[in-house]
Amino acid sequence: MLKLTGSFGQFALIGGDRRVLDLNLETTTALFKEVSIMKPSIPANDMGLYSFIPVGRFGKAKMNTLTVPKHLLQSRKNCLTWNPKGRMYMKPDEITVEAVEYMGEQCSDAFMGECLEAVLGTGNQVRDIFATPEGAQLFQLALGNIFEGLGNSFYDLVTFGMDSLITSADSGNWWDTASVSTEEWDNFVDQQMGIGVKGHIPLIEQAKADGLAHFNVTIDAGDVSGDQYTGASNDVTVLFDNVIAAAPNKLRILRKRRGTPGVVMLVSVGIFDAYKDYIVANFNTIPDVYQFFLNGEAVPGILRYDGTPVVCMDEWKEYDEMIGVNTHRVVLTAVRNMVVAHDVPAIDQFGGIGMRIEQSQELKNKGIVHMYTNFRVGAGIADTDFMVNASRILTP
């Protein structure tokens, strides 16, 4: 679930976290953190979608599925007959992790010559952002933004890395040229296409292209328009039923398991909105639905269909807007079926991912602060038999 971070006026937007820095200047200055979008925390794993495989120095994550033997019984034989049945087999798979790094730097020039220069020291210390308590506070706020940017970049890479649509958007000039600078777009393309990590969504599209029937559930062209699911031929519940019906037997059984849901349905924003409209239109005489109409979902961005959580993937839409397409998608998956492999002991997605910070003491570098981290990461799907996909992507 996407959420906003930052401050508007004197009011923090999340968790009571006050993100206003009052600086001690001759004239009072309040510095506000830009309101920004924080993408989902993969390690937090709120919906249980992810499994994590630490690979250490070996560079590859091994995924081995041990089959369960079937049909083991037979009629009793005489003592000279030995006829074993039901061997177990190992189904191996692996994820290669790719080397990733972040290099950053910050110097005091960004604050010099403006009103914020008053947070810096005097004389030679004007080049040392840590020379004053206010300068140290300011750098801490800036560092929080960098941590957030690293976490968002990690999510984009693991989810959408190596998506061929990025190449098409780049060559066809589909991408959001109105809101995204050329520099930002070039950095985005380099990150997503230059590292070599194939994200979960491109892996799903690869399974679809490979011809797996349960990854090719149809979303009719007449049921979508732009970013809206109109349901002209099939209302949204028919689409959900088609996805559930396409599930391999093991996934269907898991979906009916009692207790904590073992299966989740991830849907694009247009499909989620169509489902909300369907509920209100068809069950508006029920008091709970009236409250839903007034107050929205009990858990923001999550509804249920036939016992299965239906999760609105706002982050898919943000990605669509970046590259200039409209994706309509339903993914029915077992929990822990999306794998993230990494070489560090733990992925601190919004905590710098092991970043080191160093301030140069050489005169020629004028107090510049360098930041660096590197790690290896990869993505995979644990078992395609525990996933179903329906998708239609509208391109310019």
C-alpha positions as a printed NumPy array, in Angstrom:
array([[  0.   ,   0.   ,   0.   ],
       [  1.376,   3.396,  -0.948],
       [  1.47 ,   6.022,   1.76 ],
       [  2.417,   9.673,   1.974],
       [  5.315,  10.926,   4.017],
       [  6.188,  14.487,   4.861],
       [  4.407,  17.441,   6.377],
       [  1.708,  19.879,   5.331],
       [  1.73 ,  22.982,   7.46 ],
       [  2.403,  21.874,  11.017],
       [  0.612,  18.526,  10.648],
       [  2.551,  15.302,  10.064],
       [  0.93 ,  12.935,   7.581],
       [  1.9  ,   9.572,   9.059],
       [  2.172,   8.016,  12.457],
       [  2.476,  11.195,  14.465],
       [  5.981,  11.575,  13.062],
       [  6.717,  15.31 ,  13.256],
       [  8.738,  16.134,  10.173],
       [  9.035,  19.885,  10.623],
       [ 12.502,  21.208,  11.424],
       [ 12.514,  24.616,  13.162],
       [ 15.874,  26.258,  12.522],
       [ 17.401,  28.824,  14.825],
       [ 17.851,  31.754,  12.422],
       [ 17.511,  35.508,  12.819],
       [ 14.132,  35.177,  11.133],
       [ 12.198,  32.046,  11.974],
       [ 12.398,  29.414,   9.252],
       [ 10.385,  26.194,   9.173],
       [ 11.745,  23.574,   6.797],
       [  9.186,  21.051,   5.595],
       [  9.97 ,  17.64 ,   4.211],
       [  8.46 ,  17.377,   0.746],
       [  5.268,  15.356,   0.729],
       [  6.23 ,  12.199,  -1.104],
       [  5.034,   8.679,  -1.783],
       [  6.554,   5.839,   0.188],
       [  6.176,   2.524,  -1.614],
       [  5.37 ,  -0.708,   0.248],
       [  7.965,  -2.158,   2.568],
       [  8.83 ,  -5.572,   1.202],
       [ 10.536,  -6.786,   4.42 ],
       [  7.488,  -5.716,   6.481],
       [  5.535,  -8.191,   4.306],
       [  2.143,  -6.951,   5.496],
       [  0.145,  -9.33 ,   3.287],
       [  2.645, -12.193,   3.574],
       [  3.381, -12.12 ,  -0.17 ],
       [  7.143, -12.503,   0.06 ],
       [  9.691, -15.136,   0.992],
       [ 13.289, -14.165,   1.655],
       [ 16.351, -16.222,   0.824],
       [ 19.73 , -15.   ,   2.1  ],
       [ 22.426, -16.261,  -0.278],
       [ 25.546, -15.073,   1.53 ],
       [ 28.644, -15.266,  -0.67 ],
       [ 27.28 , -17.953,  -2.995],
       [ 25.483, -15.585,  -5.369],
       [ 22.534, -17.876,  -6.141],
       [ 19.367, -18.793,  -4.297],
       [ 18.391, -22.436,  -4.635],
       [ 14.702, -23.245,  -4.517],
       [ 13.959, -26.961,  -4.269],
       [ 10.441, -28.373,  -4.153],
       [ 10.163, -31.918,  -2.81 ],
       [  7.163, -33.624,  -4.337],
       [  4.632, -35.509,  -2.213],
       [  4.238, -39.121,  -3.389],
       [  0.741, -40.163,  -4.488],
       [ -1.305, -43.354,  -4.862],
       [  0.912, -45.476,  -2.648],
       [ -1.426, -48.321,  -1.794],
       [ -1.824, -51.623,  -3.691],
       [ -3.29 , -55.051,  -3.195],
       [ -1.342, -57.415,  -0.963],
       [  1.244, -59.491,  -2.821],
       [  2.955, -62.759,  -1.974],
       [  6.257, -62.728,  -0.1  ],
       [  8.356, -63.014,  -3.287],
       [  6.929, -59.795,  -4.788],
       [  8.43 , -56.382,  -4.005],
       [  6.844, -53.545,  -5.971],
       [  7.68 , -50.114,  -4.498],
       [  5.509, -47.182,  -5.559],
       [  5.433, -43.414,  -5.249],
       [  8.939, -42.041,  -5.492],
       [  9.627, -38.469,  -4.341],
       [ 11.328, -36.098,  -6.742],
       [ 13.19 , -32.862,  -6.278],
       [ 12.153, -29.961,  -8.544],
       [ 15.097, -27.555,  -8.463],
       [ 15.09 , -23.901,  -9.441],
       [ 17.425, -21.019,  -8.729],
       [ 17.568, -17.24 ,  -8.618],
       [ 20.712, -15.402,  -9.602],
       [ 21.334, -12.281,  -7.549],
       [ 22.774,  -9.223,  -9.258],
       [ 25.206,  -6.688,  -7.814],
       [ 23.615,  -3.318,  -7.018],
       [ 25.181,  -0.166,  -5.613],
       [ 24.271,   3.359,  -4.596],
       [ 26.742,   6.243,  -4.791],
       [ 25.721,   9.621,  -3.393],
       [ 27.282,  12.856,  -2.31 ],
       [ 26.169,  16.063,  -0.653],
       [ 28.104,  19.284,  -0.189],
       [ 27.23 ,  22.476,   1.622],
       [ 26.954,  24.435,  -1.646],
       [ 23.231,  23.613,  -1.772],
       [ 22.683,  25.846,   1.278],
       [ 25.231,  28.605,   0.703],
       [ 24.149,  32.028,  -0.521],
       [ 20.559,  31.396,   0.617],
       [ 18.837,  32.04 ,   3.908],
       [ 19.797,  28.514,   4.991],
       [ 23.484,  29.45 ,   5.052],
       [ 22.823,  30.639,   8.604],
       [ 22.606,  26.993,   9.726],
       [ 26.246,  26.489,   8.735],
       [ 29.333,  27.428,  10.719],
       [ 31.502,  30.496,  10.287],
       [ 34.875,  30.79 ,   8.611],
       [ 36.189,  27.475,   7.342],
       [ 33.376,  25.648,   9.126],
       [ 30.909,  26.949,   6.544],
       [ 31.983,  23.894,   4.525],
       [ 31.247,  21.46 ,   7.371],
       [ 27.541,  20.71 ,   7.565],
       [ 28.097,  18.942,  10.905],
       [ 29.772,  21.98 ,  12.518],
       [ 26.516,  23.273,  14.026],
       [ 23.59 ,  21.473,  15.673],
       [ 21.245,  22.982,  13.062],
       [ 23.422,  21.763,  10.199],
       [ 23.531,  18.267,  11.668],
       [ 19.725,  18.293,  12.   ],
       [ 19.367,  19.437,   8.425],
       [ 21.606,  16.644,   7.168],
       [ 19.649,  14.121,   9.215],
       [ 16.45 ,  15.258,   7.5  ],
       [ 18.146,  15.01 ,   4.103],
       [ 19.411,  11.541,   4.986],
       [ 15.855,  10.413,   5.739],
       [ 14.873,  11.45 ,   2.212],
       [ 17.784,   9.457,   0.785],
       [ 16.763,   6.385,   2.798],
       [ 13.223,   6.739,   1.464],
       [ 14.511,   7.067,  -2.109],
       [ 16.639,   3.933,  -1.69 ],
       [ 13.662,   1.992,  -0.348],
       [ 11.428,   3.092,  -3.217],
       [ 14.154,   2.217,  -5.744],
       [ 14.51 ,  -1.24 ,  -4.185],
       [ 10.762,  -1.84 ,  -4.554],
       [ 10.751,  -0.71 ,  -8.199],
       [ 13.687,  -2.977,  -9.052],
       [ 12.34 ,  -6.105,  -7.352],
       [  8.809,  -5.557,  -8.723],
       [  9.362,  -4.167, -12.247],
       [ 13.02 ,  -4.758, -13.125],
       [ 13.74 ,  -5.705, -16.774],
       [ 10.207,  -4.854, -17.928],
       [ 10.245,  -4.71 , -21.738],
       [  7.566,  -2.001, -21.596],
       [ 10.227,   0.416, -20.316],
       [ 12.225,  -0.054, -23.52 ],
       [  9.08 ,   0.49 , -25.585],
       [  8.142,   3.594, -23.572],
       [ 11.656,   4.942, -24.052],
       [ 11.811,   4.355, -27.812],
       [  8.175,   5.388, -28.368],
       [  8.417,   8.401, -26.063],
       [  5.341,   7.219, -24.123],
       [  6.725,   8.057, -20.705],
       [  5.444,  10.947, -18.614],
       [  7.414,  13.772, -20.183],
       [  5.168,  16.362, -18.514],
       [  6.014,  15.399, -14.925],
       [  9.299,  13.498, -15.213],
       [ 12.55 ,  15.185, -16.209],
       [ 14.851,  13.642, -18.794],
       [ 17.484,  13.133, -16.078],
       [ 15.024,  11.283, -13.839],
       [ 13.83 ,   9.124, -16.734],
       [ 17.392,   8.232, -17.754],
       [ 18.196,   7.25 , -14.166],
       [ 15.006,   5.178, -14.034],
       [ 15.84 ,   3.319, -17.253],
       [ 19.394,   2.689, -16.058],
       [ 18.172,   1.31 , -12.739],
       [ 15.385,  -0.866, -14.133],
       [ 17.105,  -2.177, -17.265],
       [ 20.824,  -1.905, -16.52 ],
       [ 21.167,  -4.107, -13.444],
       [ 19.707,  -7.359, -14.754],
       [ 17.187,  -8.161, -11.986],
       [ 13.927,  -9.395, -13.518],
       [ 11.121,  -8.303, -11.199],
       [  8.003, -10.172, -10.171],
       [  5.672,  -8.531, -12.71 ],
       [  7.97 ,  -9.237, -15.711],
       [  8.339, -12.822, -14.414],
       [  4.543, -13.118, -14.441],
       [  4.438, -11.757, -17.988],
       [  7.16 , -14.231, -18.959],
       [  5.06 , -17.129, -17.647],
       [  2.155, -15.744, -19.661],
       [  4.296, -15.573, -22.815],
       [  5.515, -19.137, -22.166],
       [  1.915, -20.265, -22.62 ],
       [  0.953, -21.354, -19.098],
       [ -2.836, -21.52 , -19.317],
       [ -3.465, -20.216, -15.792],
       [ -1.358, -17.134, -16.576],
       [ -3.491, -16.357, -19.62 ],
       [ -6.939, -15.747, -18.147],
       [ -8.685, -13.325, -20.502],
       [ -9.638,  -9.751, -19.73 ],
       [-11.83 ,  -8.782, -22.666],
       [-10.807,  -5.68 , -24.602],
       [-14.385,  -4.41 , -24.389],
       [-14.283,  -4.488, -20.582],
       [-11.561,  -1.868, -20.24 ],
       [-11.194,   1.736, -21.323],
       [ -8.113,   3.744, -20.397],
       [ -7.463,   3.061, -16.731],
       [-11.079,   2.067, -16.042],
       [-12.55 ,  -1.428, -15.838],
       [-15.979,  -0.836, -17.372],
       [-17.226,  -4.428, -17.394],
       [-19.25 ,  -3.924, -20.57 ],
       [-19.29 ,  -7.68 , -21.28 ],
       [-18.423,  -9.159, -17.884],
       [-18.856,  -7.512, -14.528],
       [-15.877,  -7.636, -12.228],
       [-17.094, -10.645, -10.25 ],
       [-17.158, -12.716, -13.455],
       [-13.499, -11.812, -13.922],
       [-12.73 , -12.895, -10.346],
       [-14.615, -16.173, -10.881],
       [-12.659, -16.839, -14.09 ],
       [ -9.378, -16.293, -12.274],
       [-10.371, -18.604,  -9.422],
       [-11.601, -21.27 , -11.87 ],
       [ -8.238, -21.221, -13.666],
       [ -6.308, -22.012, -10.497],
       [ -4.458, -25.346, -10.418],
       [ -5.986, -27.797,  -7.986],
       [ -3.38 , -27.216,  -5.244],
       [ -4.061, -23.479,  -5.243],
       [ -7.843, -23.994,  -5.157],
       [ -7.464, -26.245,  -2.112],
       [ -5.171, -23.777,  -0.393],
       [ -7.683, -20.963,  -0.988],
       [-10.33 , -22.905,   0.949],
       [ -8.062, -23.678,   3.884],
       [ -9.463, -22.607,   7.217],
       [ -7.723, -20.007,   9.353],
       [ -5.359, -17.32 ,   8.141],
       [ -5.814, -16.735,   4.391],
       [ -3.202, -18.628,   2.412],
       [ -4.13 , -16.936,  -0.885],
       [ -4.362, -13.246,  -1.822],
       [ -5.857, -11.574,  -4.903],
       [ -3.859,  -8.558,  -6.101],
       [ -5.735,  -6.243,  -8.463],
       [ -5.069,  -3.051, -10.395],
       [ -6.772,   0.155,  -9.285],
       [ -9.418,   0.196, -12.038],
       [-10.541,  -3.335, -11.17 ],
       [-10.6  ,  -2.574,  -7.443],
       [-12.722,   0.524,  -8.035],
       [-15.1  ,  -1.478, -10.233],
       [-15.508,  -4.009,  -7.428],
       [-16.308,  -1.239,  -4.924],
       [-18.921,   0.149,  -7.326],
       [-20.374,  -3.356,  -7.766],
       [-20.778,  -3.804,  -4.003],
       [-22.486,  -0.446,  -3.529],
       [-24.763,  -0.897,  -6.562],
       [-25.917,  -4.417,  -5.674],
       [-26.045,  -4.44 ,  -1.879],
       [-26.92 ,  -0.869,  -0.953],
       [-29.822,  -1.915,   1.29 ],
       [-27.438,  -3.637,   3.709],
       [-26.396,  -1.334,   6.593],
       [-22.749,  -2.441,   6.459],
       [-22.586,  -1.536,   2.769],
       [-24.04 ,   1.888,   3.525],
       [-21.263,   2.412,   6.063],
       [-18.789,   1.195,   3.461],
       [-20.184,   3.762,   1.016],
       [-19.666,   6.51 ,   3.603],
       [-16.379,   5.435,   5.173],
       [-14.602,   3.242,   2.639],
       [-12.902,  -0.069,   3.319],
       [-12.469,  -1.216,   6.92 ],
       [ -8.808,  -1.793,   6.055],
       [ -7.817,   0.798,   3.418],
       [ -7.219,  -0.788,   0.041],
       [ -8.466,  -4.264,   1.017],
       [-11.82 ,  -5.931,   0.368],
       [-12.819,  -9.601,   0.166],
       [-14.338, -11.801,  -2.48 ],
       [-15.528, -15.311,  -1.652],
       [-13.305, -15.299,   1.433],
       [-10.156, -14.158,  -0.377],
       [ -8.544, -10.775,   0.392],
       [ -8.687,  -8.44 ,  -2.636],
       [ -5.791,  -5.966,  -2.444],
       [ -5.653,  -2.725,  -4.42 ],
       [ -2.154,  -2.304,  -5.894],
       [ -1.851,   1.48 ,  -6.082],
       [  1.859,   1.135,  -6.784],
       [  1.085,  -0.592, -10.107],
       [ -0.815,   2.511, -11.211],
       [  2.008,   4.841, -10.21 ],
       [  4.338,   2.728, -12.352],
       [  1.854,   2.815, -15.254],
       [  1.743,   6.611, -15.111],
       [  5.528,   6.752, -15.189],
       [  5.854,   4.686, -18.384],
       [  2.609,   5.822, -20.051],
       [  0.484,   2.648, -20.171],
       [ -2.712,   1.358, -18.552],
       [ -2.471,  -2.102, -17.005],
       [ -5.482,  -4.141, -15.936],
       [ -4.37 ,  -7.108, -13.882],
       [ -5.542,  -9.71 , -11.372],
       [ -2.957, -11.95 ,  -9.703],
       [ -4.185, -14.735,  -7.459],
       [ -1.231, -16.067,  -5.492],
       [ -0.334, -18.094,  -2.471],
       [  1.322, -16.098,   0.277],
       [  5.141, -16.232,   0.355],
       [  5.158, -17.113,  -3.353],
       [  7.129, -14.034,  -4.424],
       [ 10.772, -14.596,  -3.552],
       [ 13.408, -11.963,  -2.804],
       [ 16.997, -13.222,  -2.653],
       [ 19.762, -11.106,  -1.132],
       [ 23.335, -11.413,   0.102],
       [ 23.13 ,  -9.137,   3.155],
       [ 21.91 , -10.593,   6.474],
       [ 18.67 ,  -8.574,   6.293],
       [ 17.131,  -6.073,   3.891],
       [ 16.574,  -2.798,   5.752],
       [ 14.626,  -1.338,   2.829],
       [ 13.958,   2.114,   4.281],
       [ 16.966,   2.172,   6.609],
       [ 19.749,   2.668,   4.103],
       [ 20.375,  -1.023,   3.261],
       [ 23.756,  -0.932,   5.001],
       [ 24.74 ,   2.499,   3.688],
       [ 28.041,   3.979,   4.889],
       [ 28.512,   7.742,   5.255],
       [ 31.861,   9.486,   5.179],
       [ 32.8  ,  13.143,   5.317],
       [ 36.025,  13.955,   3.507],
       [ 38.658,  15.764,   5.576],
       [ 40.774,  16.693,   2.561],
       [ 40.856,  20.427,   1.913],
       [ 40.307,  20.029,  -1.805],
       [ 36.948,  18.27 ,  -1.168],
       [ 35.61 ,  21.138,   0.995],
       [ 33.751,  18.998,   3.507],
       [ 31.779,  16.95 ,   0.974],
       [ 29.846,  13.984,   2.374],
       [ 29.941,  10.713,   0.427],
       [ 27.395,   7.916,   0.816],
       [ 27.716,   4.376,  -0.461],
       [ 26.144,   0.953,  -0.205],
       [ 26.169,  -2.189,  -2.304],
       [ 24.472,  -5.544,  -2.108],
       [ 23.166,  -8.322,  -4.308],
       [ 19.477,  -8.94 ,  -4.949],
       [ 17.252, -11.085,  -7.151],
       [ 13.562, -11.899,  -7.54 ],
       [ 11.664, -15.066,  -8.355],
       [  8.351, -16.914,  -8.153],
       [  8.565, -19.914,  -5.873],
       [  5.985, -22.055,  -7.704],
       [  3.892, -21.025, -10.718],
       [  1.341, -23.709,  -9.78 ],
       [  0.372, -21.464,  -6.881],
       [ -0.349, -18.379,  -8.975],
       [ -2.908, -17.248, -11.572],
       [ -2.714, -14.169, -13.77 ],
       [ -5.225, -12.231, -15.852],
       [ -3.891,  -9.131, -17.564],
       [ -4.43 ,  -6.709, -20.407],
       [ -2.02 ,  -3.838, -21.006],
       [ -3.14 ,  -0.846, -23.072],
       [ -0.269,   0.976, -24.793],
       [ -0.369,   4.192, -26.813]])
